[in-house]
């Protein structure tokens, strides 16, 4: 049944002709059987032929639009003057989205790596895994084949490449590609009569790219953090503490442990994003500034690479590697040359489309390539996010993305330069325990009432009927958590005469509201420092003078009562201030699987307390869409030769009908005490 349903999805999205052929076969055979039955029952040949002919017409109506001979040039492309392509090179697929000058999403094209190249490149879920070393990598040649394959599919479907004027996109963050000295010559002389992979065999010193799931750099994490003075110091410099996947650590692994000789022979190093831009433009492009922030070697405040961190990445640090000053200087200079200059935030293009794609697929030779960025960074520019807006992704894990002017780093989250808004940053908080934790509470509730395991009806009923903060709160970590850093555990507490007291257990109904409350309060606590002081446009949180006696007195009173009851509050070692505790987002956008549960969204939104709007939105292709929007914005700025604020550009052209407004009861004030309670509970969590 599932296989049949898969054939009958509407609108039918034929990625190539395989699905169309399967469906047409099913329909034709079904038509023959139905026609024969009709003929046998009626004993009438006329009816038999009539039924069979009708089934053929129906089959043609359903399937024909998928075939190239039918899709000469879809009407929505014909009516568009200019087209923009947004790429997303992720772990498991390459995707391209086409938009026009009105930001209309016109088409989506993709290729799944396992499906098309799994056997050829021996990959599963797009990667090769070495369980012993912890290395997880992707073959670079597979990505080249994917580019040829997908452009070929689009050409077969008569995509109007001649209308494309701008291209941008995203790549899986932190991944890196290592070019040989032959690469520049090979890229600039590609022959359209053969493939990318066959011509670029000798263009790479390392044939594989480290994947973001790689966890083989434990040694490098320790070296980086110990050398600079700890995780907080590294976050202060680069926006993040050291992580397995970050590029600087991966470079050090290759330069020191994996293959020092091949590292020395490496001519240039690209991130996955700039790798795609390089292939498309036929020359090695620079790394985009926002992407550089995910390497653990870029000093965000100074807007340049940090020499000490570069010496660590290159394996020439005086203390960590016993290198001489001459070796250090030479090694740092060499790595700087390999990385190239960082492309500052701008609308400038980084080249035009390579003649290879013009001659082979018919692309417009004037099509401009604009700097690609990282996948999470592309996500925030796929929506009309203004400063102080929050994007809450409710998937298996929970991710909080926000736009801020305030550089307030922490070892518990990430800060990146914003890819399209100068003097702004993207904050990112990643939680392990999201949907899984809520599902465990749901399952226990359903078991109590003998209900279907996967039903959310009872959970939602209990959540909708829950009151405001009732001096009870729980922490639910079925998995070890990274924010805060804690082992797997469950903790339930209540306030008793101003003291936080642990509770062994309570009714499962209490867990329903408690888990949603604690997850929301955690995001609120950690977003506060980043929102505080961010006043680049219409601020979500007004500046408040604690010494004044005006309308801010209510907030001052709430703050002093909180401080009186709980004392100083700390989150992840950082002391909270009046500003961080009273900051509120301007708008909140909810995406991901659980965003379809309005009961959860309403409760979270009421606690986070957006000053203007709450939205639910479905953006399954956010990374590619953000790339297309970036290309459109950049091209428009170039044509007008003037800077246009990105958030204004998107807001003026965005289709707000795609957003579902969520009306909620504002309970922000009633959960003020909840922040104090959660902060105190986190102080006593167990750690591995």
C-alpha positions in Angstrom: 0.0 0.0 0.0 2.8 2.5 0.9 4.5 1.8 -2.4 1.2 2.6 -4.3 0.6 5.7 -2.2 4.2 6.8 -3.1 3.2 6.6 -6.8 0.1 8.7 -6.2 1.5 11.7 -4.4 0.2 15.0 -5.7 1.4 17.2 -6.9 3.5 14.6 -8.6 7.1 15.6 -8.5 9.0 13.6 -11.1 12.7 13.8 -10.4 13.7 12.5 -13.8 11.5 10.0 -15.6 11.8 6.9 -13.4 8.8 7.7 -11.3 6.7 8.8 -14.3 7.5 5.5 -16.1 6.5 3.4 -13.0 3.2 5.3 -12.7 2.4 5.1 -16.4 3.0 1.3 -16.3 0.7 0.9 -13.3 -2.0 3.0 -15.0 -1.8 1.3 -18.4 -2.0 -2.2 -16.8 -4.8 -1.1 -14.6 -6.6 0.3 -17.7 -6.2 -3.0 -19.5 -7.6 -5.0 -16.6 -10.5 -2.7 -16.1 -11.3 -2.7 -19.8 -11.2 -6.5 -19.9 -13.5 -6.8 -16.9 -15.9 -4.3 -18.5 -15.9 -6.3 -21.7 -16.4 -9.6 -20.0 -19.2 -8.3 -17.8 -21.1 -6.5 -20.6 -20.1 -8.9 -23.4 -19.7 -5.7 -25.5 -16.5 -4.9 -27.5 -17.5 -1.3 -27.9 -17.5 -0.7 -24.2 -14.2 -2.6 -23.8 -12.5 -0.3 -26.3 -14.2 2.8 -24.9 -13.0 2.0 -21.3 -9.5 1.2 -22.5 -9.3 4.4 -24.6 -10.5 6.5 -21.6 -7.8 5.0 -19.4 -5.1 5.9 -21.9 -6.4 9.5 -22.0 -6.4 9.6 -18.2 -2.8 8.2 -18.1 -1.6 10.7 -20.6 -3.2 13.6 -18.7 -1.4 12.6 -15.4 2.0 11.5 -16.7 2.7 13.5 -19.9 3.6 16.8 -18.1 6.6 15.0 -16.7 8.2 14.2 -20.0 10.6 16.5 -21.8 8.7 16.5 -25.1 5.7 18.0 -23.2 7.7 20.4 -21.0 9.1 22.6 -23.7 9.1 25.7 -21.5 6.7 25.8 -18.6 4.4 28.9 -18.6 5.7 30.2 -15.3 9.2 30.3 -16.7 8.0 31.9 -19.9 6.5 34.8 -18.0 9.6 35.5 -16.0 12.2 37.9 -17.3 15.1 36.8 -15.1 15.8 33.6 -13.3 18.0 32.9 -10.3 19.3 29.6 -9.1 19.9 28.6 -5.5 22.1 25.6 -4.7 22.2 23.4 -1.6 25.0 20.8 -1.5 24.1 18.9 1.6 25.3 15.5 2.9 22.8 13.4 1.0 21.8 15.4 -2.0 22.4 18.3 -4.3 19.4 20.5 -4.8 18.7 23.5 -7.1 15.8 25.9 -6.7 14.8 28.4 -9.5 13.2 31.7 -8.6 12.4 34.8 -10.6 12.6 38.6 -10.2 9.5 38.5 -8.0 11.0 35.8 -5.6 8.5 33.3 -7.0 9.6 29.8 -6.3 9.2 28.2 -9.8 10.9 24.8 -9.6 13.0 22.4 -7.5 15.5 19.9 -8.9 17.5 17.4 -6.9 19.7 14.3 -7.1 20.0 11.8 -4.2 23.6 10.6 -3.9 22.8 7.2 -2.6 20.3 6.6 -5.4 22.5 7.7 -8.3 26.0 7.2 -7.0 25.8 4.9 -4.0 27.4 1.9 -5.7 29.9 3.9 -7.7 31.3 5.8 -4.7 30.5 3.3 -1.9 28.5 5.8 0.1 25.6 5.4 2.5 23.6 8.4 3.3 26.1 10.4 1.2 29.2 9.5 3.3 31.9 6.9 4.0 32.3 6.0 7.6 35.4 4.7 9.4 34.1 3.5 12.7 37.7 2.9 14.1 39.0 6.4 13.5 35.7 8.3 13.7 36.2 9.8 10.3 33.2 10.5 8.2 33.9 11.8 4.7 32.3 12.5 1.3 34.1 11.8 -2.1 34.5 15.1 -3.9 34.2 13.5 -7.3 30.7 12.4 -6.4 29.7 16.1 -6.0 31.1 16.8 -9.4 29.1 14.0 -11.0 26.1 15.4 -9.2 26.5 18.8 -10.8 26.7 17.2 -14.2 23.8 14.9 -13.5 21.5 17.6 -12.2 22.2 20.2 -14.9 21.7 17.4 -17.4 18.3 16.6 -15.9 17.3 20.2 -16.1 18.5 20.5 -19.7 16.5 17.4 -20.6 13.4 19.0 -19.1 14.0 22.1 -21.2 14.9 24.4 -18.4 15.4 27.9 -19.8 19.1 28.3 -18.7 19.4 31.3 -21.0 17.3 33.4 -18.6 19.5 32.7 -15.6 21.3 35.9 -14.5 22.4 35.1 -10.9 23.5 32.0 -9.0 24.3 31.5 -5.3 23.6 28.9 -2.7 24.9 27.0 0.3 27.0 24.1 1.3 27.1 21.9 4.4 29.0 24.0 6.9 32.6 23.4 8.0 33.4 20.8 5.3 36.6 21.5 3.3 38.0 20.7 -0.1 41.8 20.6 -0.9 42.9 21.8 -4.3 46.2 20.8 -6.0 48.5 23.2 -7.9 46.9 21.9 -11.1 43.4 23.0 -10.1 43.4 26.6 -11.5 44.5 25.5 -14.9 42.1 22.6 -15.0 39.2 24.7 -13.9 39.8 27.4 -16.5 40.1 24.9 -19.4 37.1 22.5 -18.9 36.0 20.7 -22.0 32.2 20.5 -22.4 32.5 17.2 -24.3 33.4 15.3 -21.2 32.6 15.3 -17.5 33.8 17.4 -14.6 34.9 14.4 -12.6 37.1 13.0 -15.4 38.8 16.3 -16.0 39.4 17.2 -12.4 40.9 14.0 -11.1 44.2 15.6 -10.4 42.7 18.8 -9.1 42.6 17.6 -5.4 45.3 16.6 -3.0 42.8 14.9 -0.7 40.0 13.2 -2.7 37.5 13.3 0.2 35.9 16.1 2.2 35.4 15.8 6.0 31.7 15.8 6.8 30.1 17.7 9.6 29.3 14.4 11.3 33.0 13.6 11.6 34.3 13.1 15.2 37.9 12.2 14.6 39.5 15.4 15.9 39.3 14.9 19.7 43.1 15.6 20.0 42.7 18.8 18.0 39.8 20.0 20.2 42.0 19.8 23.3 45.0 21.5 21.6 42.9 24.4 20.3 41.1 25.1 23.6 44.1 24.5 25.9 46.4 26.7 23.8 44.1 29.8 23.7 42.9 29.5 27.3 39.8 27.4 27.2 36.5 27.1 25.3 35.2 30.5 26.4 38.3 32.2 25.1 38.1 30.4 21.8 34.4 31.4 21.5 35.3 35.0 22.3 37.7 35.0 19.4 35.9 32.9 16.8 32.2 32.8 17.8 32.3 29.1 18.9 34.3 26.8 21.1 36.2 23.9 19.4 34.0 21.3 17.7 35.0 18.1 15.9 33.6 19.3 12.6 35.2 22.8 12.5 37.5 23.4 9.6 40.6 24.6 11.5 40.7 21.3 13.5 40.3 19.2 10.4 43.1 21.1 8.7 45.4 20.4 11.7 44.5 16.7 11.6 45.5 16.5 7.9 48.7 18.7 8.4 50.0 16.9 11.5 48.5 13.4 11.7 46.9 12.3 8.4 49.3 13.3 5.7 51.7 16.3 6.2 53.1 15.8 2.7 49.8 16.1 0.9 48.9 19.1 3.1 52.1 20.8 2.0 51.3 20.1 -1.6 47.8 21.6 -1.2 47.6 24.8 -3.3 44.2 26.1 -2.0 41.6 25.2 0.6 37.9 25.8 0.0 34.9 25.3 2.1 32.1 23.2 0.5 30.2 26.4 -0.3 33.1 28.1 -2.0 34.0 24.8 -3.7 30.7 24.8 -5.6 31.1 28.5 -6.5 34.6 27.7 -7.8 33.5 24.9 -10.1 30.6 27.0 -11.4 32.9 30.1 -12.1 35.8 28.1 -13.4 38.3 29.7 -10.9 39.0 29.2 -7.2 36.8 31.7 -5.3 37.4 33.2 -1.9 35.7 32.0 1.3 32.6 34.1 2.3 33.0 35.9 5.6 30.0 34.3 7.4 31.2 30.9 6.4 34.7 31.7 7.7 33.2 32.0 11.2 32.7 28.2 11.2 36.4 27.4 11.1 37.7 28.2 14.6 40.5 30.2 13.1 38.7 33.5 12.1 38.8 36.4 14.5 35.3 37.8 14.2 36.0 41.2 15.9 39.1 41.8 13.8 37.5 40.5 10.6 40.6 38.5 9.8 42.3 35.2 10.5 44.0 34.9 13.8 47.7 34.1 13.5 47.9 31.9 16.6 45.0 29.8 15.5 46.4 29.5 12.0 49.7 28.3 13.5 47.7 25.6 15.4 45.8 24.6 12.2 49.1 24.4 10.2 50.9 22.4 13.0 53.6 25.1 13.5 52.6 26.5 17.0 55.7 27.2 19.1 54.3 25.5 22.2 51.9 22.9 20.9 54.3 21.8 18.1 57.7 22.9 19.3 58.1 25.0 16.1 60.7 27.6 15.7 59.7 31.2 15.0 60.8 30.8 11.4 58.7 27.7 11.0 55.7 29.4 12.6 56.0 32.4 10.3 56.4 30.3 7.2 53.6 27.9 8.2 51.1 30.7 8.9 51.9 32.5 5.7 51.5 29.3 3.7 48.1 28.6 5.3 47.0 32.1 4.6 47.9 31.6 1.0 46.0 28.3 0.8 42.9 29.9 2.4 43.0 33.1 0.4 41.3 36.3 1.4 38.0 36.3 3.1 35.1 37.8 1.1 33.6 40.5 3.3 29.8 40.8 3.3 28.7 42.5 0.1 26.6 42.1 -3.0 29.6 41.8 -5.3 29.8 38.8 -7.6 32.8 36.4 -7.5 32.8 35.7 -11.2 30.6 34.6 -14.1 29.5 31.2 -15.1 32.2 28.9 -16.6 32.1 28.4 -20.4 31.9 24.6 -19.5 28.3 25.1 -18.3 27.5 27.6 -21.2 28.6 25.2 -23.9 27.3 22.0 -22.3 24.0 23.0 -20.8 23.2 26.4 -22.5 23.6 28.7 -19.5 23.5 32.4 -20.1 27.2 33.4 -20.5 26.6 36.6 -18.5 25.2 34.7 -15.5 27.0 35.9 -12.3 28.1 33.7 -9.5 27.6 35.3 -6.0 29.4 34.0 -2.9 27.9 30.9 -1.5 27.4 30.6 2.3 26.7 27.8 4.9 23.5 25.9 5.2 22.3 27.4 8.5 23.2 30.9 7.3 21.3 30.4 4.1 18.3 29.3 6.1 18.0 32.6 7.9 18.0 34.6 4.7 15.2 32.4 3.2 12.7 34.3 5.4 12.1 38.0 6.1 14.0 38.0 9.3 14.7 41.5 10.8 17.2 42.2 13.6 16.0 40.6 16.9 13.9 38.1 15.0 14.1 34.4 16.1 13.7 31.3 14.0 12.9 28.2 16.1 13.4 24.9 14.3 11.5 22.1 16.1 13.0 18.9 14.7 14.4 15.8 16.4 16.7 18.3 17.9 15.8 22.0 18.5 17.8 24.8 16.9 17.4 28.5 17.7 18.6 30.9 15.0 18.4 34.7 15.6 19.6 37.9 14.0 21.3 40.4 16.3 23.7 43.4 16.2 25.1 42.3 19.5 28.3 40.2 19.5 27.9 38.3 22.8 29.8 35.0 22.4 29.4 31.9 24.6 30.9 28.4 24.5 27.4 27.1 24.6 26.2 28.5 21.3 27.5 29.8 18.0 27.8 33.3 16.5 28.5 34.0 12.9 28.7 37.1 10.9 25.4 37.6 9.1 25.8 36.8 5.4 23.9 39.7 4.0 23.6 42.3 6.8 26.8 44.2 7.7 27.4 44.7 11.5 25.0 41.9 12.3 25.4 38.4 13.4 23.5 35.1 13.4 23.3 33.4 16.7 22.7 29.6 16.8 21.8 27.5 19.8 21.6 23.7 19.2 19.8 21.4 21.6 20.0 17.6 21.4 16.7 17.0 23.3 13.9 18.3 21.3 11.1 16.2 19.7 12.4 13.0 21.2 12.0 14.2 24.7 8.5 15.5 24.1 7.5 12.2 22.4 8.6 10.2 25.5 6.2 12.3 27.6 3.5 11.8 25.0 3.9 8.1 24.9 3.7 7.8 28.7 0.6 9.9 28.7 -1.0 7.8 26.0 -0.1 4.6 27.8 -1.9 5.9 30.9 -5.1 6.5 29.0 -4.7 3.4 26.7 -4.5 5.6 23.6 -2.6 5.1 20.3 1.1 5.5 20.8 1.7 8.2 18.2 -1.4 10.3 18.9 -0.9 13.9 20.1 -4.6 14.5 20.9 -4.4 13.9 24.7 -1.0 15.7 24.9 -2.5 18.7 23.2 -5.6 18.6 25.3 -3.6 18.7 28.5 -1.2 21.4 27.2 -4.1 23.6 26.0 -5.8 23.4 29.4 -2.6 24.2 31.3 -2.3 27.4 33.3 0.5 29.9 33.4 3.6 29.2 35.4 2.6 27.3 38.6 6.0 27.1 40.4 6.8 23.7 38.9 9.3 22.9 36.3 11.1 19.8 34.9 14.2 19.1 32.9 13.9 16.2 30.4 17.2 14.9 28.9 16.7 11.3 27.6 19.9 12.0 25.7 23.0 13.8 27.0 22.6 17.5 26.4 25.1 20.0 25.0 23.1 23.2 26.1 23.6 23.1 29.0 26.4 20.5 29.0 24.9 17.6 31.0 24.4 13.9 31.0 21.1 12.1 30.3 18.8 12.7 33.2 15.3 13.8 34.3 14.8 16.5 37.0 11.5 17.7 38.5 11.4 20.6 40.9 8.9 23.0 42.6 9.2 26.3 44.4 8.5 26.1 48.1 8.8 29.4 50.1 11.4 30.7 47.6 13.5 27.5 47.6 13.8 25.2 44.6 13.1 21.7 45.9 13.4 18.4 43.9 10.3 16.3 43.4 10.6 12.5 43.0 7.6 12.3 40.7 4.3 13.8 39.8 1.3 13.1 37.5 2.3 12.6 33.9 -0.1 15.5 33.0 2.4 17.8 34.9 5.2 16.7 32.6 3.2 17.7 29.5 3.3 21.4 30.3 6.6 21.3 32.2 8.6 19.9 29.2 7.3 22.6 26.8 7.9 25.3 29.4 11.4 24.3 30.3 12.4 24.0 26.6 11.0 27.4 25.9 12.6 29.0 29.0 16.0 27.6 28.1 15.8 29.3 24.7 14.6 32.5 26.2 17.4 32.6 28.8 20.1 32.0 26.2 18.7 34.2 23.5 18.4 37.1 26.0 22.1 38.1 26.1 22.2 38.2 22.3 19.1 40.2 22.0 20.1 42.6 24.7 21.7 45.7 23.2 20.7 44.9 19.6 19.1 48.1 18.4 20.0 48.4 14.8 16.5 49.0 13.6 13.1 48.9 15.3 14.2 47.2 18.4 12.1 44.4 20.0 13.2 45.4 23.4 13.2 49.1 24.3 16.2 50.4 26.1 15.4 50.8 29.8 17.1 53.0 32.3 16.9 51.3 35.6 17.2 54.6 37.4 14.2 56.1 35.7 10.7 56.3 37.2 8.7 56.1 34.0 6.7 53.2 32.5 9.6 50.8 32.9 9.0 50.6 36.6 7.0 47.4 36.1 9.9 45.6 34.5 12.3 47.0 37.2 10.0 45.7 39.9 9.8 42.2 38.3 13.6 42.1 37.9 14.3 43.1 41.5 11.7 40.6 42.8 13.4 37.9 40.8 16.8 38.9 42.1 15.5 39.0 45.7 14.1 35.5 45.4 16.9 33.8 43.5 20.0 36.0 43.8 22.3 36.4 40.9 21.4 34.2 37.9 23.9 32.5 35.7 23.5 30.5 32.5 26.5 28.6 31.2 28.7 30.5 33.5 27.6 33.9 32.4 25.9 36.3 34.8 22.5 37.6 33.6 21.8 41.3 33.7 18.6 43.3 33.7 18.9 43.7 30.0 19.4 40.0 29.2 16.4 39.0 31.3 14.0 41.6 29.9 15.0 41.3 26.2 12.3 40.0 23.9 12.3 38.9 20.3 10.6 41.1 17.7 9.1 38.2 15.7 9.3 34.5 16.1 9.2 32.0 13.2 8.5 28.3 13.9 9.6 25.7 11.4 10.3 21.9 11.5 8.1 18.9 12.1 6.7 20.0 15.5 5.7 23.4 14.2 2.7 21.6 12.8 1.5 21.1 16.3 -0.2 24.4 17.1 -0.6 23.5 20.8 3.1 23.3 21.2 3.8 26.4 19.1 1.2 28.5 21.0 2.7 27.5 24.3 6.3 28.2 23.3 5.3 31.5 21.6 3.5 32.7 24.7 6.6 32.1 26.8 9.1 33.6 24.3 7.0 36.7 24.1 7.6 38.1 20.6 6.7 41.8 20.6 5.1 41.8 17.1 4.2 38.5 15.5 4.5 34.8 15.7 4.5 32.7 12.5 4.4 29.1 11.5 6.1 28.4 8.2 7.0 25.4 6.1 10.4 25.8 4.3 11.5 22.3 3.2 14.1 23.8 0.8 15.2 26.7 2.9 19.0 26.4 2.2 18.6 26.5 -1.6 15.8 29.1 -1.4 18.1 31.4 0.7 20.7 31.0 -2.0 18.3 32.0 -4.7 17.2 35.0 -2.7 20.8 36.0 -2.1 21.5 35.9 -5.8 18.4 38.0 -6.6 19.3 40.6 -4.0 23.0 40.8 -5.0 22.1 41.1 -8.7 19.5 43.8 -8.0 22.1 45.8 -5.9 24.7 45.4 -8.7 22.3 46.6 -11.4 21.4 49.7 -9.3 24.9 50.1 -8.1 23.7 50.8 -4.6 23.3 49.0 -1.3 19.8 47.8 -0.5 19.2 46.5 3.0 18.6 42.8 2.7 15.8 42.6 5.2 14.0 45.4 3.5 14.4 43.8 0.0 13.1 40.4 1.2 10.2 42.0 3.1 9.1 44.0 0.0 9.1 41.0 -2.3 8.3 38.1 0.1 5.1 36.3 -0.3 3.7 36.7 3.2 0.8 34.4 2.3 3.3 31.6 2.8 3.4 32.4 6.5 0.7 31.3 8.9 0.2 33.8 11.7 -0.2 32.3 15.1 -2.3 34.1 17.6 -1.2 33.5 21.2 -1.9 34.7 24.7 1.1 36.7 25.9 2.4 35.0 29.1 5.9 36.4 29.0 5.6 38.2 32.3 4.1 35.2 34.1 7.1 33.1 33.2 9.6 35.6 34.5 10.0 33.6 37.7 10.4 30.5 35.6 13.7 31.8 34.3 15.1 32.0 37.8 13.9 28.6 38.7 15.4 27.0 35.5 18.7 28.7 36.1 19.0 27.4 39.6 17.9 23.8 38.5 20.6 23.8 35.9 23.3 24.5 38.5 22.7 21.1 40.0 22.5 19.0 36.9 24.7 15.9 36.7 27.7 15.9 34.3 29.6 13.0 32.7 
